């Protein structure tokens, strides 16, 4: 196998960085990465189709594909134990040379055999924490992936993993920022409602909050929703906060 030349690797890494910076979210990044992976790892006489699956704690599985058949195959891997989950668990490439001769993962193989694809190669993407990810390559030809192809896919996956980790960190920071903004908005609305109750009942702040919390419990309404309805009732316009974008 001939490894990519340094200038090719530099261009590839630069493209990975551009994908991260140019994508609105993780899903958009994965979609672009899947298309780039299929283009980069295909042979002129033997195109491959690519799917990428990411499993994150407390989030539903995220998948992206270079075409409809790869998408269908990735969806099957979410329903059945197969090469993708095995590659994620063992952190090693898993190759399925020919679906028609495969005896591992019988449920997956039976369901996947209707998609017109014969060879599968799943390569783990090394991420962090509880997150797991894999690059899945599919071909219409049996025995489509040689030992050199596996090595090439591993090198490609090692570079792609770095950009995926960066995309996931950016998404995590964005989620944390949004959660904080939502919490501050909720706190502001509750404080405004407490102020309105204090004015109406000529009571202290603690007493007003107790009134609000008791009403929330008795009516089985979330505290922030009840607070918002109180502010709406005493205000003639839309209430905004400094944390809204």
C-alpha positions in Angstrom: 0.0 0.0 0.0 1.2 3.5 -0.8 0.3 5.9 2.1 -0.9 9.4 1.2 1.9 11.8 0.5 2.4 14.6 3.1 1.0 17.2 0.8 -2.1 15.0 0.3 -2.5 14.5 4.0 -2.2 18.3 4.6 -4.9 19.0 2.0 -7.1 16.3 3.5 -6.7 17.6 7.0 -7.4 21.1 5.8 -10.6 19.9 4.2 -11.6 18.2 7.4 -11.1 21.4 9.3 -13.1 23.3 6.7 -16.0 20.8 7.1 -16.0 21.4 10.9 -15.9 25.2 10.5 -18.4 25.3 7.7 -21.1 23.1 9.2 -24.0 24.4 11.2 -24.2 21.3 13.5 -22.9 17.7 13.9 -25.6 16.3 11.6 -24.5 18.6 8.7 -20.8 17.9 9.4 -21.4 14.1 9.3 -23.3 14.4 6.0 -20.4 16.3 4.4 -18.0 13.8 5.9 -19.9 10.8 4.6 -19.8 12.2 1.0 -16.1 13.1 1.3 -15.3 9.7 2.7 -17.1 7.9 -0.2 -15.3 10.1 -2.8 -11.9 9.6 -1.1 -12.1 5.9 -0.5 -13.6 4.8 -3.8 -11.7 3.2 -6.7 -12.5 4.4 -10.2 -13.7 0.9 -11.2 -15.3 0.1 -7.8 -17.2 3.0 -6.1 -18.0 2.6 -2.4 -20.9 4.1 -0.5 -20.3 5.5 3.0 -22.3 5.8 6.2 -21.2 7.2 9.5 -22.9 6.3 12.8 -22.3 8.2 16.1 -23.7 7.0 19.4 -23.7 9.6 22.2 -24.9 9.3 25.8 -28.4 10.6 26.4 -28.9 11.3 22.7 -30.4 9.3 19.9 -28.1 7.7 17.3 -26.8 10.1 14.7 -26.2 8.8 11.2 -25.2 10.3 7.9 -24.8 8.6 4.5 -23.4 9.3 1.1 -26.5 7.8 -0.6 -29.8 6.1 0.0 -28.5 2.5 0.1 -25.8 3.4 2.6 -28.5 5.1 4.7 -30.7 2.0 4.6 -27.7 -0.2 5.6 -26.9 2.1 8.5 -30.5 2.1 9.7 -30.3 -1.7 9.8 -27.2 -1.6 11.9 -29.2 0.4 14.5 -31.8 -2.5 14.5 -29.4 -5.5 14.5 -26.0 -6.3 15.9 -23.6 -6.1 13.0 -20.1 -5.1 11.9 -20.7 -1.4 12.8 -21.5 -2.1 16.4 -18.7 -4.7 16.6 -16.2 -2.3 15.2 -17.3 0.3 17.8 -17.1 -2.1 20.7 -13.8 -3.7 19.8 -12.2 -0.6 18.4 -10.9 -2.5 15.4 -11.9 -2.7 11.7 -14.4 -5.4 10.9 -14.8 -6.7 7.3 -17.6 -8.6 5.8 -16.2 -9.9 2.5 -19.4 -11.2 1.0 -23.0 -11.0 2.4 -23.8 -14.3 0.6 -21.1 -16.2 2.4 -21.4 -14.5 5.8 -22.6 -16.5 8.9 -22.0 -13.9 11.6 -24.8 -11.6 12.6 -27.5 -13.7 10.9 -30.4 -11.2 11.6 -28.4 -8.3 10.1 -27.2 -10.3 7.1 -30.7 -11.5 6.3 -32.1 -8.0 6.4 -29.1 -6.4 4.6 -29.0 -8.9 1.7 -31.9 -7.2 0.0 -30.0 -3.9 -0.6 -27.9 -5.1 -3.5 -24.6 -4.6 -1.7 -22.1 -7.4 -1.1 -19.1 -6.2 0.9 -18.9 -4.2 4.1 -16.0 -2.6 6.0 -16.6 -0.9 9.3 -13.8 1.2 10.8 -14.0 2.7 14.3 -13.7 6.5 14.6 -11.8 7.2 17.8 -13.8 9.8 19.9 -13.9 10.5 23.6 -15.8 9.5 26.7 -19.0 7.4 26.3 -19.3 8.4 22.6 -18.8 5.7 20.0 -18.6 6.1 16.2 -17.8 4.2 13.1 -17.2 4.7 9.4 -19.1 2.2 7.3 -18.1 1.4 3.7 -20.3 -0.6 1.4 -19.6 -2.0 -2.1 -21.7 -3.7 -4.7 -18.9 -6.2 -5.4 -17.9 -9.2 -3.3 -14.4 -9.2 -1.8 -14.2 -5.5 -2.6 -11.8 -4.5 0.2 -8.2 -5.6 0.1 -5.7 -5.4 3.0 -4.4 -2.2 1.5 -8.0 -0.8 1.4 -8.4 -1.6 5.1 -5.1 0.2 5.9 -6.1 3.2 3.8 -9.5 3.4 5.5 -7.8 3.2 8.9 -5.5 6.1 8.0 -8.4 8.1 6.7 -10.5 7.3 9.8 -7.7 8.5 12.1 -7.7 11.9 10.5 -11.5 12.0 10.3 -11.7 11.2 14.0 -9.8 14.4 14.9 -12.3 16.5 13.1 -15.2 14.6 14.5 -13.9 15.1 18.1 -13.7 18.8 17.4 -17.2 18.9 15.9 -18.6 17.1 19.0 -16.8 19.4 21.4 -18.2 22.4 19.6 -21.7 20.9 19.7 -21.3 20.1 23.4 -20.3 23.7 24.2 -23.2 25.0 22.1 -25.6 22.7 24.0 -24.2 23.9 27.3 -24.6 27.5 26.2 -28.2 26.9 25.1 -29.0 25.1 28.4 -27.5 28.0 30.4 -29.4 30.6 28.4 -32.7 28.6 28.8 -32.1 28.3 32.6 -31.4 32.0 32.9 -34.5 32.9 30.8 -36.6 30.6 33.1 -35.1 32.2 36.2 -35.8 35.7 34.9 -39.5 34.9 34.1 -39.9 33.3 37.6 -38.4 36.4 39.3 -40.7 38.7 37.3 -43.7 36.6 38.4 -42.6 36.7 42.0 -42.3 40.5 41.8 -45.9 40.6 40.4 -47.2 38.4 43.3 -45.3 40.6 45.8 -47.0 43.7 44.4 -50.5 42.2 44.3 -50.3 40.6 47.8 -48.0 43.1 49.6 -45.8 40.2 50.8 -42.1 39.3 51.0 -40.1 37.7 48.2 -40.0 34.4 50.0 -43.8 34.4 50.6 -44.4 35.3 47.0 -42.2 32.4 45.8 -44.0 30.0 48.2 -47.4 31.2 46.7 -46.1 30.5 43.2 -44.6 27.1 44.0 -47.8 26.0 45.8 -49.9 27.1 42.9 -47.6 25.2 40.5 -47.9 22.1 42.6 -51.7 22.3 43.0 -52.4 22.9 39.4 -49.7 20.4 38.2 -48.1 23.1 36.0 -44.4 23.6 35.7 -43.2 26.6 37.6 -41.8 28.5 34.6 -45.0 27.9 32.6 -47.2 29.2 35.5 -44.8 32.2 35.9 -45.0 33.0 32.2 -48.8 33.0 32.3 -48.8 35.3 35.3 -46.5 37.8 33.5 -48.7 37.6 30.4 -51.7 38.4 32.5 -50.2 41.5 34.0 -48.3 42.7 31.0 -49.6 44.4 27.9 -46.7 43.3 25.6 -44.3 40.4 25.0 -41.9 39.7 27.8 -38.3 39.3 26.6 -35.1 38.7 28.5 -31.5 39.7 27.9 -30.6 36.0 27.2 -32.8 35.7 24.1 -31.0 35.8 20.8 
